């Protein structure tokens, strides 16, 4: 899994979902500094490792939203902590 996290968009997606809760693919594409292809390539990897799940709405407009699993939330928290440490000038 560590090798998968080397892809820049994976940690960004996880931290973004930690902050936002749920997001559509369109939200991810719009709000994350990564190419659409990178984001779309990352999602199956995150699903495969049980870090995210897809929630499909039952009413119109039908859309799929992505949210963190418990495991994904734990990984995202740690990534966010690392991000905070790296931002700290002290």
PyMOL commands that place a pseudoatom at each C-alpha (Angstrom):
pseudoatom trace, name=CA, resn=UNK, resi=1, chain=A, elem=C, hetatm=0, pos=[0.000, 0.000, 0.000]
pseudoatom trace, name=CA, resn=UNK, resi=2, chain=A, elem=C, hetatm=0, pos=[2.874, 2.362, 0.690]
pseudoatom trace, name=CA, resn=UNK, resi=3, chain=A, elem=C, hetatm=0, pos=[3.870, 2.105, -2.949]
pseudoatom trace, name=CA, resn=UNK, resi=4, chain=A, elem=C, hetatm=0, pos=[0.325, 3.114, -3.928]
pseudoatom trace, name=CA, resn=UNK, resi=5, chain=A, elem=C, hetatm=0, pos=[0.500, 6.154, -1.642]
pseudoatom trace, name=CA, resn=UNK, resi=6, chain=A, elem=C, hetatm=0, pos=[3.501, 7.368, -3.615]
pseudoatom trace, name=CA, resn=UNK, resi=7, chain=A, elem=C, hetatm=0, pos=[1.036, 8.489, -6.277]
pseudoatom trace, name=CA, resn=UNK, resi=8, chain=A, elem=C, hetatm=0, pos=[0.504, 12.135, -5.416]
pseudoatom trace, name=CA, resn=UNK, resi=9, chain=A, elem=C, hetatm=0, pos=[-3.240, 12.154, -5.944]
pseudoatom trace, name=CA, resn=UNK, resi=10, chain=A, elem=C, hetatm=0, pos=[-3.977, 9.364, -3.438]
pseudoatom trace, name=CA, resn=UNK, resi=11, chain=A, elem=C, hetatm=0, pos=[-2.923, 11.268, -0.300]
pseudoatom trace, name=CA, resn=UNK, resi=12, chain=A, elem=C, hetatm=0, pos=[-4.589, 14.425, -1.631]
pseudoatom trace, name=CA, resn=UNK, resi=13, chain=A, elem=C, hetatm=0, pos=[-7.872, 12.590, -2.149]
pseudoatom trace, name=CA, resn=UNK, resi=14, chain=A, elem=C, hetatm=0, pos=[-7.751, 11.055, 1.328]
pseudoatom trace, name=CA, resn=UNK, resi=15, chain=A, elem=C, hetatm=0, pos=[-7.010, 14.353, 3.099]
pseudoatom trace, name=CA, resn=UNK, resi=16, chain=A, elem=C, hetatm=0, pos=[-9.644, 16.151, 1.010]
pseudoatom trace, name=CA, resn=UNK, resi=17, chain=A, elem=C, hetatm=0, pos=[-12.293, 13.587, 1.972]
pseudoatom trace, name=CA, resn=UNK, resi=18, chain=A, elem=C, hetatm=0, pos=[-11.256, 13.824, 5.618]
pseudoatom trace, name=CA, resn=UNK, resi=19, chain=A, elem=C, hetatm=0, pos=[-11.967, 17.556, 5.533]
pseudoatom trace, name=CA, resn=UNK, resi=20, chain=A, elem=C, hetatm=0, pos=[-15.065, 17.462, 3.329]
pseudoatom trace, name=CA, resn=UNK, resi=21, chain=A, elem=C, hetatm=0, pos=[-16.762, 14.193, 4.271]
pseudoatom trace, name=CA, resn=UNK, resi=22, chain=A, elem=C, hetatm=0, pos=[-18.270, 13.109, 0.961]
pseudoatom trace, name=CA, resn=UNK, resi=23, chain=A, elem=C, hetatm=0, pos=[-17.473, 14.218, -2.559]
pseudoatom trace, name=CA, resn=UNK, resi=24, chain=A, elem=C, hetatm=0, pos=[-18.404, 13.395, -6.114]
pseudoatom trace, name=CA, resn=UNK, resi=25, chain=A, elem=C, hetatm=0, pos=[-15.827, 12.696, -8.795]
pseudoatom trace, name=CA, resn=UNK, resi=26, chain=A, elem=C, hetatm=0, pos=[-16.614, 16.173, -10.141]
pseudoatom trace, name=CA, resn=UNK, resi=27, chain=A, elem=C, hetatm=0, pos=[-15.808, 17.709, -6.731]
pseudoatom trace, name=CA, resn=UNK, resi=28, chain=A, elem=C, hetatm=0, pos=[-12.500, 15.857, -6.631]
pseudoatom trace, name=CA, resn=UNK, resi=29, chain=A, elem=C, hetatm=0, pos=[-11.622, 16.940, -10.156]
pseudoatom trace, name=CA, resn=UNK, resi=30, chain=A, elem=C, hetatm=0, pos=[-12.500, 20.555, -9.366]
pseudoatom trace, name=CA, resn=UNK, resi=31, chain=A, elem=C, hetatm=0, pos=[-10.918, 20.865, -5.921]
pseudoatom trace, name=CA, resn=UNK, resi=32, chain=A, elem=C, hetatm=0, pos=[-7.787, 18.685, -5.962]
pseudoatom trace, name=CA, resn=UNK, resi=33, chain=A, elem=C, hetatm=0, pos=[-4.561, 19.795, -7.603]
pseudoatom trace, name=CA, resn=UNK, resi=34, chain=A, elem=C, hetatm=0, pos=[-4.188, 16.722, -9.806]
pseudoatom trace, name=CA, resn=UNK, resi=35, chain=A, elem=C, hetatm=0, pos=[-5.171, 15.758, -13.312]
pseudoatom trace, name=CA, resn=UNK, resi=36, chain=A, elem=C, hetatm=0, pos=[-8.519, 14.129, -13.968]
pseudoatom trace, name=CA, resn=UNK, resi=37, chain=A, elem=C, hetatm=0, pos=[-6.694, 11.006, -15.137]
pseudoatom trace, name=CA, resn=UNK, resi=38, chain=A, elem=C, hetatm=0, pos=[-4.640, 10.848, -11.931]
pseudoatom trace, name=CA, resn=UNK, resi=39, chain=A, elem=C, hetatm=0, pos=[-7.780, 11.135, -9.819]
pseudoatom trace, name=CA, resn=UNK, resi=40, chain=A, elem=C, hetatm=0, pos=[-9.682, 8.541, -11.826]
pseudoatom trace, name=CA, resn=UNK, resi=41, chain=A, elem=C, hetatm=0, pos=[-6.696, 6.162, -11.672]
pseudoatom trace, name=CA, resn=UNK, resi=42, chain=A, elem=C, hetatm=0, pos=[-6.425, 6.621, -7.908]
pseudoatom trace, name=CA, resn=UNK, resi=43, chain=A, elem=C, hetatm=0, pos=[-10.028, 5.783, -7.031]
pseudoatom trace, name=CA, resn=UNK, resi=44, chain=A, elem=C, hetatm=0, pos=[-9.888, 2.049, -7.906]
pseudoatom trace, name=CA, resn=UNK, resi=45, chain=A, elem=C, hetatm=0, pos=[-6.674, 1.714, -5.868]
pseudoatom trace, name=CA, resn=UNK, resi=46, chain=A, elem=C, hetatm=0, pos=[-8.275, 3.385, -2.868]
pseudoatom trace, name=CA, resn=UNK, resi=47, chain=A, elem=C, hetatm=0, pos=[-11.345, 1.151, -3.242]
pseudoatom trace, name=CA, resn=UNK, resi=48, chain=A, elem=C, hetatm=0, pos=[-9.198, -1.977, -3.570]
pseudoatom trace, name=CA, resn=UNK, resi=49, chain=A, elem=C, hetatm=0, pos=[-7.376, -1.184, -0.326]
pseudoatom trace, name=CA, resn=UNK, resi=50, chain=A, elem=C, hetatm=0, pos=[-10.611, -0.440, 1.516]
pseudoatom trace, name=CA, resn=UNK, resi=51, chain=A, elem=C, hetatm=0, pos=[-9.853, 3.232, 2.120]
pseudoatom trace, name=CA, resn=UNK, resi=52, chain=A, elem=C, hetatm=0, pos=[-12.938, 4.655, 0.379]
pseudoatom trace, name=CA, resn=UNK, resi=53, chain=A, elem=C, hetatm=0, pos=[-16.430, 3.519, -0.530]
pseudoatom trace, name=CA, resn=UNK, resi=54, chain=A, elem=C, hetatm=0, pos=[-18.857, 4.738, -3.146]
pseudoatom trace, name=CA, resn=UNK, resi=55, chain=A, elem=C, hetatm=0, pos=[-22.375, 5.732, -2.128]
pseudoatom trace, name=CA, resn=UNK, resi=56, chain=A, elem=C, hetatm=0, pos=[-24.994, 5.871, -4.881]
pseudoatom trace, name=CA, resn=UNK, resi=57, chain=A, elem=C, hetatm=0, pos=[-28.031, 8.079, -4.403]
pseudoatom trace, name=CA, resn=UNK, resi=58, chain=A, elem=C, hetatm=0, pos=[-31.430, 6.448, -4.701]
pseudoatom trace, name=CA, resn=UNK, resi=59, chain=A, elem=C, hetatm=0, pos=[-33.182, 9.443, -6.158]
pseudoatom trace, name=CA, resn=UNK, resi=60, chain=A, elem=C, hetatm=0, pos=[-32.792, 11.789, -9.099]
pseudoatom trace, name=CA, resn=UNK, resi=61, chain=A, elem=C, hetatm=0, pos=[-30.318, 13.177, -9.888]
pseudoatom trace, name=CA, resn=UNK, resi=62, chain=A, elem=C, hetatm=0, pos=[-28.531, 9.856, -9.530]
pseudoatom trace, name=CA, resn=UNK, resi=63, chain=A, elem=C, hetatm=0, pos=[-24.930, 10.393, -8.552]
pseudoatom trace, name=CA, resn=UNK, resi=64, chain=A, elem=C, hetatm=0, pos=[-22.142, 8.567, -6.841]
pseudoatom trace, name=CA, resn=UNK, resi=65, chain=A, elem=C, hetatm=0, pos=[-20.382, 10.137, -3.900]
pseudoatom trace, name=CA, resn=UNK, resi=66, chain=A, elem=C, hetatm=0, pos=[-17.155, 8.937, -2.372]
pseudoatom trace, name=CA, resn=UNK, resi=67, chain=A, elem=C, hetatm=0, pos=[-16.423, 8.811, 1.343]
pseudoatom trace, name=CA, resn=UNK, resi=68, chain=A, elem=C, hetatm=0, pos=[-13.722, 7.429, 3.592]
pseudoatom trace, name=CA, resn=UNK, resi=69, chain=A, elem=C, hetatm=0, pos=[-14.061, 4.094, 5.331]
pseudoatom trace, name=CA, resn=UNK, resi=70, chain=A, elem=C, hetatm=0, pos=[-12.938, 3.854, 8.955]
pseudoatom trace, name=CA, resn=UNK, resi=71, chain=A, elem=C, hetatm=0, pos=[-9.587, 2.553, 7.730]
pseudoatom trace, name=CA, resn=UNK, resi=72, chain=A, elem=C, hetatm=0, pos=[-9.359, 5.394, 5.199]
pseudoatom trace, name=CA, resn=UNK, resi=73, chain=A, elem=C, hetatm=0, pos=[-10.171, 7.954, 7.887]
pseudoatom trace, name=CA, resn=UNK, resi=74, chain=A, elem=C, hetatm=0, pos=[-7.293, 6.663, 10.040]
pseudoatom trace, name=CA, resn=UNK, resi=75, chain=A, elem=C, hetatm=0, pos=[-4.852, 6.850, 7.129]
pseudoatom trace, name=CA, resn=UNK, resi=76, chain=A, elem=C, hetatm=0, pos=[-6.115, 10.315, 6.159]
pseudoatom trace, name=CA, resn=UNK, resi=77, chain=A, elem=C, hetatm=0, pos=[-5.725, 11.591, 9.749]
pseudoatom trace, name=CA, resn=UNK, resi=78, chain=A, elem=C, hetatm=0, pos=[-2.107, 10.506, 9.790]
pseudoatom trace, name=CA, resn=UNK, resi=79, chain=A, elem=C, hetatm=0, pos=[-1.452, 12.048, 6.383]
pseudoatom trace, name=CA, resn=UNK, resi=80, chain=A, elem=C, hetatm=0, pos=[-3.034, 15.275, 7.598]
pseudoatom trace, name=CA, resn=UNK, resi=81, chain=A, elem=C, hetatm=0, pos=[-0.805, 15.216, 10.695]
pseudoatom trace, name=CA, resn=UNK, resi=82, chain=A, elem=C, hetatm=0, pos=[2.252, 14.781, 8.473]
pseudoatom trace, name=CA, resn=UNK, resi=83, chain=A, elem=C, hetatm=0, pos=[1.068, 17.674, 6.319]
pseudoatom trace, name=CA, resn=UNK, resi=84, chain=A, elem=C, hetatm=0, pos=[0.739, 19.860, 9.442]
pseudoatom trace, name=CA, resn=UNK, resi=85, chain=A, elem=C, hetatm=0, pos=[4.240, 18.915, 10.618]
pseudoatom trace, name=CA, resn=UNK, resi=86, chain=A, elem=C, hetatm=0, pos=[5.679, 19.749, 7.218]
pseudoatom trace, name=CA, resn=UNK, resi=87, chain=A, elem=C, hetatm=0, pos=[3.970, 23.180, 7.260]
pseudoatom trace, name=CA, resn=UNK, resi=88, chain=A, elem=C, hetatm=0, pos=[5.362, 23.973, 10.716]
pseudoatom trace, name=CA, resn=UNK, resi=89, chain=A, elem=C, hetatm=0, pos=[8.340, 26.318, 10.382]
pseudoatom trace, name=CA, resn=UNK, resi=90, chain=A, elem=C, hetatm=0, pos=[9.665, 25.512, 13.866]
for i in range(1, 90): cmd.bond("trace and resi %d" % i, "trace and resi %d" % (i + 1))
show_as sticks, trace
zoom trace
